[in-house]
Amino acid sequence: MTLRTALTGVSGILVTPFDAQGDIAPDLQKPIVDRAIAAGVQVLTANGNTGEYYGLTLAEAQAMVGAAAAHVAGRVPLVAGVGRGVRDAQALAETSAQAGAAALMIHQPPDPFVAPRGLVHYLEAIREAADLPLILYLRNDAIGTDAIARLANVDGVAGVKWATPNPMKLRAAMEASPGHITWTGGLAEIWAPALYAVGARGFTSGLINVWPERSVAINAALEAGDYAEARRLIADMQVFEDIRAEEQGGANVPGVKAALQMMGEDCGPARPPAAWPLSPDQLQRLRGFMQAQSLLRT
């Protein structure tokens, strides 16, 4: 499967497991990878936001992309997240290429002083460090359509992970950018129908760590143009995403890790500043969801 084709499917964002001492525990990720691939997830991503990228040191992120590559073992394309300071991004890009990543996902820099034209130089510097296709992770569309189009025109850009709830801005960006770009919904299953409606293909998912079969079924429905079926499938997992969206999104990773604990696959806590542990009310609702979907093991 080519990267372009794979990006029209489900792009699963892998958690980063920690042990009882709070150190990374890469081996705990393998069952998650195996389950996702067996369910038909088309792309897996290391060092994404569900993987707590901003909570990892550079050395930890390098270790995790190597471990994820070993777990995936070439069965599906592995996308590696890189970002933060340009030197760290370059170093992680080099490690990711050496590990066998098929593409790099470029986190949009959270620096408070980001110039749109500076982002172009940022992408070019990463591209120089590792000659791999680039996928832009766009969380702030306030830079404007023209700036987004300039980024999409950087040599090597193959896709955009659109992670803002503005479908019409997505449509405008698509119309202003090169035709070879694959525009993927970056707001998981719930926003996928709205983004599909304006031309996006595929979507990212943290649910795949827990229930990959549902993510794959939603993607299949959208690819078939069956929006009613997609909405029905999404309704059954809405509570999971509702919990993850709480506390200004701070319950996102905790929601996934708490669900894994309930499945008997403890991947440790989410690091601060995430909302860990979940509140009693959140845990009760999460347990109800897991029980209703026959996912509960503990």
Secondary structure, 3 states (H helix, E strand, C coil): CCHHHHCCCEEEECCCCECCCCCECHHHHHHHHHHHHHHCCCEEEECCCCCCHHHCCHHHHHHHHHHHHHHHCCCCCEEEEECCCHHHHHHHHHHHHHHCCCEEEEECCCCCCCCHHHHHHHHHHHHHHCCCCEEEEECCHHHCHHHHHHHHCCCCEEEEEECCCCHHHHHHHHHHCCCCCEEEECCHHHHHHHHHHCCCCCEEECHHHCCHHHHHHHHHHHHCCCHHHHHHHHHCCHHHHHHHHCCCCCCHHHHHHHHHHHCCCCCCCCCCCCCCCCCHHHHHHHHHHHHHCCCCCC
